[in-house]
């Protein structure tokens, strides 16, 4: 038993740990949610990770993104995350992709390479493309719904997309998934009604519809997603 993962092995057993080490998980979006997914997967012994994001760390990320520190400002998020992963789990094989995942970049990725895919991006078009390609390849996929404008991490739930309610993004995704014949999709979403902005709201904020966010809602969403992946890979029955 490797000492760094012995506490995890006590719960899942040696066979599951060996399975984790052989798995490759693709995480699309290394932000407030995706950064915590990556963190937890690395700490759980996942042996290979693909990180997909074209954004760089900026000051506004400091309040909620685990890879965002003053020392990483200006770095590509995938590079900051890769360095952090290797500082946690040196043997993890990390592939970084400095790109936004959209229909015009989808050909850069072969979903048959993955044992699991995570959709933690913001654009509906990109989310749907990830989901469709994962489904075509027979790869399990889990999708994050809206974590912005939320302050209650206890309202987060795991559900099928067609069993969701309240969340505006989930409403759009239900409609679009139905149009595309996607009959099921595991998601993490919140039943909390979006909180109205109470801080300084500028004309630019309104125009761009920038959501408020916290350190504790996106992070919990990311950890829930990672837990679902680990339990699915280990064959733990759903509750």
C-alpha positions in Angstrom: 0.0 0.0 0.0 1.5 3.4 -1.0 1.6 5.6 2.1 0.3 8.6 0.2 -3.0 6.8 -0.6 -3.3 4.4 2.3 -6.2 6.2 3.8 -8.1 6.0 0.6 -7.2 2.3 0.1 -8.7 1.5 3.5 -12.1 2.5 2.1 -11.9 1.3 -1.5 -9.4 -1.6 -1.4 -6.3 -2.4 -3.4 -8.2 -3.5 -6.6 -10.0 -0.1 -6.8 -6.8 1.8 -6.2 -5.1 -0.1 -9.0 -8.1 0.8 -11.2 -7.9 4.5 -10.3 -4.2 4.5 -11.2 -5.0 3.1 -14.7 -7.8 5.5 -15.4 -7.6 8.7 -17.5 -10.1 11.4 -16.8 -10.6 14.5 -18.9 -11.7 17.7 -17.1 -13.0 20.4 -19.4 -12.8 23.7 -17.6 -10.2 24.3 -14.8 -12.0 27.1 -12.9 -13.9 27.3 -9.7 -15.5 23.9 -10.1 -13.0 22.1 -12.4 -10.0 23.1 -10.3 -11.4 21.3 -7.3 -12.4 18.3 -9.4 -8.8 18.0 -10.5 -7.4 18.4 -7.0 -9.6 15.7 -5.5 -8.9 13.3 -8.4 -5.2 13.7 -8.0 -5.5 13.2 -4.2 -7.5 10.0 -4.9 -4.8 8.4 -7.1 -6.2 8.9 -10.6 -3.2 8.1 -12.7 -3.8 10.3 -15.8 -5.6 13.6 -16.3 -6.3 15.7 -19.3 -6.8 19.4 -18.4 -8.6 21.5 -21.0 -8.9 25.3 -20.6 -7.5 28.3 -22.5 -7.9 30.9 -19.7 -5.2 32.4 -17.5 -5.3 33.1 -13.8 -6.4 36.6 -13.0 -7.1 38.6 -9.8 -10.9 38.0 -9.9 -10.2 34.2 -9.6 -8.6 34.6 -6.2 -11.8 34.4 -4.3 -12.8 30.9 -5.4 -10.3 29.0 -7.6 -7.9 26.6 -5.9 -5.1 27.1 -8.4 -5.4 31.0 -8.2 -2.7 32.6 -6.0 -0.7 35.7 -6.5 2.2 33.5 -7.6 0.1 32.0 -10.4 -1.4 35.2 -11.8 -1.0 35.4 -15.6 -0.3 31.6 -15.9 -2.4 29.4 -18.0 -4.8 27.6 -15.6 -3.9 24.2 -17.0 -0.2 24.8 -16.4 -0.8 26.0 -12.8 -3.0 23.0 -12.2 -0.5 20.5 -13.7 2.2 21.8 -11.5 0.0 21.5 -8.4 -1.0 17.9 -9.4 2.6 16.9 -9.7 3.3 18.4 -6.3 0.6 16.1 -4.9 1.0 13.0 -7.0 4.3 12.9 -8.9 3.4 9.8 -11.0 0.2 11.3 -12.4 0.4 11.6 -16.2 -1.0 15.1 -17.0 -1.8 16.3 -20.5 -2.6 20.0 -20.8 -4.6 21.6 -23.6 -4.6 25.4 -23.8 -7.8 25.6 -25.7 -11.5 26.3 -25.2 -13.6 23.3 -26.0 -16.2 24.2 -28.7 -17.5 22.5 -31.8 -14.7 23.9 -33.9 -12.0 22.5 -31.5 -13.7 19.1 -30.8 -11.6 17.3 -33.4 -8.5 17.8 -31.1 -9.9 15.3 -28.7 -10.6 11.5 -28.9 -13.1 10.6 -26.1 -12.2 6.9 -26.6 -9.0 7.8 -24.7 -10.9 8.6 -21.5 -12.5 6.5 -18.8 -14.5 9.5 -17.6 -15.2 13.0 -18.7 -16.1 16.1 -16.7 -18.0 19.1 -18.2 -17.1 22.1 -16.0 -17.4 24.8 -18.6 -19.8 27.7 -19.0 -20.9 27.7 -22.6 -24.0 25.7 -23.5 -22.7 24.9 -27.0 -19.4 23.5 -25.6 -21.2 21.6 -22.8 -23.5 19.9 -25.3 -20.6 19.0 -27.6 -18.7 17.4 -24.7 -21.8 15.4 -23.7 -22.6 14.3 -27.2 -19.0 13.1 -27.9 -18.8 11.3 -24.5 -22.1 9.5 -25.2 -20.9 8.5 -28.7 -17.7 7.0 -27.3 -19.6 5.3 -24.5 -17.7 7.3 -21.8 -19.3 8.3 -18.6 -19.8 12.0 -18.3 -20.9 14.3 -15.5 -21.8 17.9 -16.0 -21.8 20.9 -13.7 -24.7 23.2 -13.8 -24.7 26.8 -12.6 -22.6 27.5 -9.4 -22.7 31.3 -9.8 -25.0 33.6 -7.8 -25.4 30.8 -5.1 -24.4 31.0 -1.4 -25.8 27.7 0.0 -23.5 24.7 -0.8 -26.1 22.5 1.1 -28.5 23.0 -1.8 -26.3 21.2 -4.3 -27.5 17.8 -5.5 -26.6 15.0 -7.9 -29.4 14.2 -10.3 -30.3 13.3 -13.8 -30.7 16.4 -15.9 -34.4 15.6 -16.4 -35.0 15.6 -12.6 -33.6 19.1 -12.1 -35.5 22.2 -11.2 -34.9 25.9 -10.3 -31.4 26.2 -11.9 -31.7 28.4 -15.1 -28.8 26.6 -16.8 -30.3 23.2 -16.1 -33.5 24.4 -17.7 -31.7 25.3 -20.9 -29.7 22.1 -20.8 -32.9 20.0 -20.4 -34.4 21.5 -23.5 -31.2 21.2 -25.6 -30.5 17.6 -24.4 -34.1 16.6 -25.3 -33.7 18.1 -28.8 -30.6 16.0 -29.3 -32.0 12.8 -28.1 -29.8 12.6 -25.0 -32.0 10.5 -22.7 -29.9 10.8 -19.5 -27.1 12.9 -18.1 -25.7 13.0 -14.6 -25.3 16.5 -13.3 -24.5 18.4 -10.1 -26.9 21.4 -9.7 -28.4 23.6 -7.0 -32.0 24.0 -6.1 -31.2 27.4 -4.6 -32.7 30.4 -6.4 -30.0 32.7 -7.8 -29.1 35.5 -5.4 -29.4 39.0 -6.7 -26.3 41.2 -6.8 -25.9 43.2 -3.6 -22.4 44.6 -4.3 -21.3 47.3 -6.7 -23.1 46.7 -10.0 -21.6 48.5 -12.9 -23.0 49.0 -16.4 -20.3 46.5 -17.6 -21.4 43.9 -15.0 -25.0 44.1 -16.2 -24.0 44.0 -19.8 -21.9 40.9 -19.4 -24.1 39.3 -16.8 -21.1 38.5 -14.6 -22.3 36.2 -11.8 -21.3 36.6 -8.2 -19.5 33.7 -6.7 -18.0 32.4 -3.5 -15.2 30.2 -2.2 -17.5 27.5 -0.9 -20.2 26.8 -3.6 -18.1 26.0 -6.7 -15.6 24.1 -4.5 -18.3 21.9 -3.1 -19.7 21.3 -6.5 -16.2 20.2 -7.7 -15.7 17.9 -4.8 -19.1 16.3 -5.3 -18.3 15.7 -8.9 -14.9 14.1 -8.0 -16.7 11.9 -5.4 -19.2 10.7 -8.0 -16.3 9.8 -10.4 -14.3 7.9 -7.8 -17.4 6.0 -6.5 -18.4 5.2 -10.1 -15.0 3.9 -11.0 -14.9 1.9 -7.8 -18.3 0.4 -8.4 -19.8 1.9 -5.3 -23.7 1.7 -5.6 -25.4 5.1 -6.0 -27.3 6.2 -2.9 
